[in-house]
Amino acid sequence: MIHGWSALGGLTMAEWEDELERWLKPFLDRLGHKTRQRMCPLYVAGLIGPGDRKSVQPMAERVASGNYDQLHHFIADGVWDATPLESELLNQADRLVGGQDAVLVIDDTAMPKKGDRSVGVAAQYASPLGKTANCQTLVSLTLARGEVPVMVALRLFLPESWTSNVSRLKRARVPVEHRTPRSKPAIALAEIDPAIAANVRFGCVLADAGYGHSAPFRQGLTARGLAWAVGIPRHLKVYPVDVQLIWPVTKVRGRLTCPCVFPPDGVRVRPKKDGQMKRARFTEEQIIAVLKEHEAGAKTADLARKHGVSEATIYNWKAKFGGMDVSEAKRLRALEDENAKLKKLLAEQMLDAAALRELLSKKW
């Protein structure tokens, strides 16, 4: 029995308990163990019921008086396979909202935290707060149709500050198979595969630019035979499949002639012994490393002084390369270089055409 609650949603206490147990029954059948089957409804009731504190002890006082030890064991020490529950969740979600007019939405879910012991916690963008803050970030998959969403997968993202610290991973008891660094798009693709294997019905995959900027993510969706619509950053160049790049024959030469001329983003300028200005272009590895320092909590001004760039450059890097790994950043840089070459070639051809028109218009 769940104690200490008033009626919810117009139902009496007994009716509410019966309704919750009916809804949970398919999942409880997958748990197998009788004690787990008894503790699971209490834990779920504690999460969705009244009360601001959702840790085990206050929830046990509200819904499981006298069963604190068993409830704590169920959450903290119980070792059981979550795969059957996840499979049942996919089946129930498909039954409720699956169909060709349903969509599978890929997004981030952030949980703000105050400490540094929770697995994956770091300085990251927290969507509930609208700013970078100390939080955990999870990749979520939601099956939706009309105005009814059902979350079908939620997987924790481990930032570089965690995956590069083996002792921290061991102290938090992160399973070995989950210690390998993975980007959010890679996690999303891995979570889509079980949904496909379970024959979950949906017509299209939707994602924002945080995932749409990743070429491997888009290519992965296409390789799986899925229709998709994703956001892309405004600086991302899109070409038809049949476009062939034509490289200019001439080489661009030159140097900065005045120290007051600002170089493009990713290029730092430092004086040589003879007073000339030398351009030192940041590699993609260096840029991503700087952004990871920023994500880990380093101040922008300190990073700017450390790496010899302006604060505006770091903000531009964050807008352009934020959330990317090194391979994705290299691909973006290559596309930008290709686009610059195409623009130069087009400008040269337009000048040649204008000169030819002027020559033909003269009377000889």
N, C-alpha and C positions, 0 to 999 in steps of 0.2 A: 504493500500500500504506500501511496505517496501522501505524506502528512503536511498539514499546515497551509493548504491553499484554499482560496475561495473559488467559486465557480468561474470558469473561463469560457468566453465565446457563447454564452447562453446555455452551456451544458452544466449539469451538476457534476460534483467531484467524481462520483463513480462513473458517470457517462464519459467524462473527459479521460479518465484512466483507461476505460475500455476502448475508447477510440484510438488512443495512443498505442495500446498493446496490439490492436488489430492492424494498425499501420506498420508496426515494427515486426509483426510475426514472420514475414518472409525473410527478414534479416536475422532474426533470432534463431530461426531454423538452421541458418548457415553457421552460427557460432558453435553449435554442438554441445559445449560444456554447460551443465545446468547452472552453475554459479554465474557464469558469464551471461547466460540468458536472463538471470534474475537481476544482475547489476546493470546491464545495458539500459533497460527502460528507466531506471533511476537516474543514471547519468544523463541520458537524453532529456529527461524531464527537468533536471537541474539546469541544463544549458538553455532550454527554451522558456523556462518558467520565470517568475519574478525574482528580483534580487540582483544587485549590481555585481557582487563578487561571484565569479564563476570558477574559483579554484575548488579543489576537492573538499576541503574541510567545511567551508560555509555551505556548499551544496549538500554535503552529507547531513548537516544539521537541519536543513530544510526538507529534504526528501527521503533520507535514509537514516533516521535516528537509530543509533546503536549499531550501524553497519559501516562505520567509517573505514575500518581496517580492510574489509572486503572490497569496498568501493575504491580505496586507494590502490590496492593490489591489482584490481581490474584495469586501472589506468596506468600505473607506474611500473608494475612488475610483471604483469601478465604477458606471456609470449604466445602469440597466436597469429595465424596467417590471415592477412586482410584481403587476399585475393578473392575468396568466395563472397565476401561482403561487397567488394567493388563490382564483381560480376552481377550480383543481384541488383545493385544500384543501377547499372546500365539497363538491365531487363525492366525494372520498374519505371525508369525514366522513359524508355521507349514505349512502354505501355501507356503512359500518361500523355506524352506530348510528341512521340515519334511520328514521322511522316515525311513525305516529299516536300511539304511546305514548311517543315521545321528547319532551323538553322543551328549550327554548332558554333558557339561564340568563344573565341580564345581571348583571354585578358589576364591582367595582373590583379592580385588581391593582396593588400598590405595590412599588416597587423602591427600598429605602433607598440613599442616596448620601452621600458625604462632601464633595464639592466643589460648586461652583455653576456649572459650565460645561455639564453635561449638559442637553440640551434639556428644558424643562418642570420642572426640579428646583426645588423650593420647600418651605417649611414646610407640610406637608399631613398628613392622617391616614394613617399607615402601618399597614395591617392586620397585616402580619407582626410588628410591634413592639407593636401594641395601643395606640398613642399617636401624637400629632402629632410628626413628625420631618422631617428633610430627605430628600426622596424624589421620585421620579417616580411619577405615577399614570396608569394606563392603563385604558381601558374595555374589558372583555373580554366576548365572546360564546362560550358553551360549549354544544355540542350533546351531550345526555346521554340515555342510556337504560339503565335498570337501574342498575348500578354502574359503567358505562363512560362517562367524559366525553371529549370531543374538542373542544379549543378551535378555533374557526373564525374568530375575528377578535380583533385586539388593536390598539387605537388610542390613541395618546398624547393625554392631556389637557393643554392649556396653561393654567395659571392666569393671573389678571389681571396678576400681576407680570411675566409674559412678554409677553402680547398688547399691553400698554400701552407696551412698551419696544421701539421699532422697531430701534434700533441693536443691541440684544441679539439680536433675531430675525435680523438680517442677519449678525451675527458668527457665529451658530450655523448659518447657512445653512438656516434653516427655509423651505421652499417658500412662495411668495407665497400660493398658494391655501389654505394651512393657517394663515395668520396671523390670520384673523378669529376673534374670541372665540366659543367655542361651549361650552354647558353639557354636562355628562356625559350627561344624558338626550337631548339633541339629537344627540350623537355616537352614542349607542346606536341611535337610530332610523335614522340614516344607515347604520350597519353592518348593520342588519336588512334593508334593502332589497336588497342583493346576494344575501343568503341566499334571500329570496323569489324574486328573479329567476332564481336557479339551481335553483329547485324543491326546495330542501332540505325534507325532511319532518319536521315536528314538530307536536305537538298543542297546546302551550301555551307561553306566554312567562312566565318567572318572574323576579322582581327584588325586592330588598329595599327598605326605606323610603327609602334614598338616591335611588332612582329613582321609587318609588311616590308620593312627595310631590308630584311634578311633574305638574300637570294636563295640560300639553301632551304629556307623554310618554304618559300613559294614553289621552288622546284620540287620539294618533298611532297607538297600537296598535289601538284600536277602528276608526279610519279605514282601517287596512290589513286589516281583517277577521280579526284574530287574537284567539284566546282568551288571556286573561292573568290572572295572580294575582300581585299585588304587595303588599308591606308598606306601611303608611302610619304616620305619626307618631301618637302617642296623642292629640294635640291637634287633629288634622284632623277636621272635621265632615263627615258623610256624610248626604245627604238623598235620598229617593226622587225619581225624575224628575218626578213629578206634583206635588211640593210647590210651593205658591205663597206667597210671603212677604207678610205683612200688616203694614204699617207703623203704629206707634202715632201717634195724633194729637198727643198732648202731647209737649212738649219737655223734656228733662232739663236742669235748671239747678242751679247750685251751685258751691261752691269749697271748697278745703281750708281748714278752720278752725283747724287746729293743725299747727305744723311737724313734730310727731312722727309724723304720719300718713304712712305710706309710700305714694307714688303707684304706679300699676300700671306694669309693664314698658313701656318705650318712652316714658315721660313723665318729664321732669326738672323739678324745682321750684326756683325761684330767687326771692329776695325782691324786691318792688317798693319804690319809694321810700316808700310809705305803710305799709310793714311787712307788707302782705298777701302771700300766696304766689301766684306766677304759674306756671301749668303750661305747659310748652313740650314738645309732643309731637314725638318724632323721626319724620321721614318714612322711608318704606321705603328711599329712596336713601341717607339718612344711616346707617341701620342696616346695610345691606349694605356701605357703605364702611368702617364700623367693623370689621365682620367680616373684610373683606379685609385691613385693616391687621393684624388678629390673625393671619390665615393667613400673612401675610408675615413674621411673627416678632415683632411688637410685643408687649410684655408687657401682661397684663391690667390690672395696677395703673396703668401709665402711660396706657393708653387710658381707664381710668376717670377719672383726674385730668384728662386732656385734654378729655374730652367732658362732664364734670360729672355722671357717673352712678356707681352703685355697681358693684363687681366682679360682684356677683350678677346685676345686670341684663345685663351682657355675657355671662355664662354662660347666662342664660335666652335671650338673643337667639341664641346659638350653637345651643342645643338646638332652638329654634323655627324659625330661619331658615337654619341651616347648610346650605350646598350650594345654596341658592336664588339665582336672579338677581332683579333688581328687580321684574320683572313677576309672578313667582311669589309674591314676598313681598307685593305689593299684593293679589293674589288671596286669599292666606291672611288678610290683615288684613281684607279686605272680608267674607269668610265669617265671621270672628270677630265683626265688628260686626253682621252680620245675625243671628247666633246670639244675641248679647246683646239685640238688640231683640225677638227672638222670646221669649226668656226673660222679659223685662219685660212683654210683652203677656200671656203666660200667667199671670204672677203677678197682674197687674191683673184678669184674668178670674176667677181663682180667688178673689180677695178679693171681687169683685162677687157671685160665686155664693154665697160664705159669708155675706155680708151679706143676700142675698135669702133664703137658708134660715133665717137667724135671724129675719128679719122675718116670714116665713110661719109660723114655729113659735109665735109669740106669739098669745095669745087676746085679741081686742079686744072 
